[in-house]
Amino acid sequence: MTTCYVSVGSNIDKEKNIEAGLKSLRETFGELTISPIYETVSIGFEGDNFFNLVVGFESNLSAYAIFEKLRELEFKHGRLANSQKLSSRTLDLDLLLFDNAIIDDGVLQIPRVDIEKYHFVLQPLVDVAPNLIHPILKKTYSEILALTRF
């Protein structure tokens, strides 16, 4: 089994979509470790505030199969296939970590650079996996948070 961490976000009907998204993630991947929810402002565009959190789960699927299942769940919950990167979202699901894998092939980027760029990704990751070590930086996520200024 591989331990996976996924960032979850929404700024459209966020209470409803986060709850529905968590239900779908449980149905798809089983038991979840769930961080607290953080409310954050939209970055890079004008829009309603986001709810952001991180979930962890175990899976026998490949990173690519998980990526595809996350996309399916986003579409199931109203995300449009042609939605722009910096825009409002009903549900945004990004695979952050896949055990200690390092992948950067144009399809997947693991560990996802958002971990280092955005407090709303790093803080909830620290909440669920504070002592996990970043496979490239070789620091715990707690250490990265302590050293990072957003």
Summary of the structure (lengths in Angstrom):
residues: 150
radius of gyration: 14.4
end to end distance: 33.6
largest distance: 40.2
contacts: 448
relative contact order: 0.21
helix: 34%
strand: 25%
